[in-house]
Each structure stands twice: as structure tokens, then as C-alpha cells.
């Protein structure tokens, strides 16, 4: 075999290993923020991390903003603060009502008149001082799942339910 062939072979294998390792050590996420505000109100969305600003986006009524993001895995700190992405949302006349949330708390968000929802639970109220998801919202999700499962089992096993 010639020396050129060996060098070409080495470079090819090395390149493939580098591409595979780069892909394996990163994670691509997707977050959808839907505008379900009443009275044809627009929603302003601004998402950013410690290292990247995704810009401001105006979401028209019934529209949505789809955020694609990429995280790099760090074996020492797999969920470090540098990877956190926060989204600020504004609505109302003059966009005076505001809220902020961490996108890792869920991948589907919906802005409604009373606040920001994840699935069916109200997680953030507009202009609230506390920006973390409330335990009440998480409890609503758990209660909803409990009720749905009990209804399901009452139809499947009607004689077992007393």
C-alpha cells in the first residue's frame, strides 16, 4: 500500500470518529410556544441562554414560535447553568404583562389570558414575582392523571370499582 493511501484512510476514519463524537455529545431540543390569547393580541417571545440570544419574535394570534436548541454534554456537569435557556414573554396593550420561564420545565407552552400553561396546567401567572413553576400547577397535572387513570380502569374493570 502506498503512503498516500494510508494517510487518506487515516484522515477519513479520524473525520468520521470526530463527527460521531460531536453528535453523540450534543442534544438537540425543541420547544413550542403557542399564542392562545384572546382579542387578537400578539405575543412577544425572547429566548436566550448564557451564550446565545435567540432574538425577539412576534407571535400572532393562534400562531406559535418553535425554538430549536442544542446542548453540549459535559460529563462533570451534564445540566450546568450555561446550558439553561430562559424565555421571556410579553402580552397585552403595550406588552406590559410579562413572565419568564425555563424551557426545560416542558416542551409545549401556551400563552393564555391568565398566564402560561404547560399541557393543561397553569404554571406561571402574568406579572407574578415568582418565576418558577408553582407546586399547584404540578399538582393539577398529577391530579388530572390520577382522575384519567381511575376513569380508564372503571371502564376496563367495572366490577372491581366499588
N, C-alpha and C positions, 0 to 999 in steps of 0.2 A: 504494500500500500504506500501511496505517496504521502509526503508530509502535508501537502495542501489538503488532501482528503481527510486526514486525521484532524487537522485544525478546523476544517469546516464542520466535521462531525462533532467535535467538542463544543464549538460555538453554538451549533444547533441544539444539542442536548442541554447545554447551560442556559440558553434562552428559554427553552420550554420549562425548565425547572423554575426559573425566575418568574415566569408568567403564572405558573401554577401556584407558587408560594404566595405571590401577591394577591391572587384571587382568594386563596384559602384563608388568608389572614385579614380579610376585609368582609364587611357585611353591608349589604345594601338594604335600606329600609324604605318604606312607602307610607306616607301619612296623607289622609284625605280630610280636608276641612270644607264642610258644606254650609252654604248660606241659606238658612230657612227662616230668615227674618221676615216679619210681616210688612205690609205697606210699601213694597218695592224698595226697601232700603239696601244699600250696598254695604259690604263688609270690607274692611281693610285688614290684611294679614301681613305680618312681618316676622319671619323666622330667621334665627341665627344661632350659631354655636360660638365657642370661644375663638374659633379660627376662620369661620366663614359666615358671611352675611348673605342670605338668600334674597334680600331686597323686599320692597313693599309691593303688594299685589292687591288690586281692587277686585273683589268677587261680587259679581252682580247677583240679583235675586235668583234663587234656585240654582245658581252656579256653584262651582266648587274649585278649590285650589288643591293641586296634587303636588306634594313635596316628596322628592326623591332625595335620599341622603346616603352617604357612605361612611361607615365607621371603620376604623382600623383597630384590629385586635392588639392588645398589649397584655402579655402573659402575666405581668405583675399587677396591673390594674385593668381588668377587662372592661369595666364600666366606669372609667375615670371621668372626672368633671369636664375634661377637654372635649369629650365626645357628646356631651349633652346638648340637645337642641331645644330651644325655647321658642314658642310662637306667641306673639302679641297680636291681639285682635281688637278692633275698634268698630263701633256702630253707633247709630243714632244721628240726630241733627248735629252737624259739625264734628261728627265722630268723637263725641265727648265720652261715651261709655267704653270702658277698656277692661281687658282681662289678659292674663298671661298664663301659659301652662307648658308643661314639659311634654314633648311629643312621645316620650317613652311610656307615658301613662296609658297610651292607647293609639290605635292606628286609624280610627274613624271618629271624627269630631263633627259636631253640628252646632252652629250658632242659631239660637232662638231668642225670642224676646226676653226671657227671664235669665238666660245665661248660656253657658257652653255645656253641651251634652256629650257623653261618651256612651255609645249604644243608646239605651233608653233612660239612663240615669243623668240627672242634673249634677254635674261635677263642679262647676265654677259659676258663681253668680256675678253679673256685671258689676264692676267697680268695688268688689269685695277686697278688703285689706289682705286677707289670707289668700295666697295664690296656689296652695297645694289642694289636691282633691280632698273633698270632705269625706269623713267616715260615713256620713249619712248617704252620700251618693253611692259609695261602695256597698253599703248595707242594702240599698234599694236593688242593686244588681243581684246580690245574694238572695234577697227575699223573692225577687222575680223568678230566679232559677228554681228556688225551693217550691214555689207555687206551681210553676210549669211542670216540674217533675212529679209533684203529687197529683196533678190533673192527669198527666200521662199514665201513671200507674193505676189510677182509679178507672180508666177506660180499659186498660190491658187486663187488670186483675180485679174486676168489680166485686168479687166475693171476699177478697182479702181486706178491703177497706171497710172499716167499721164506723 
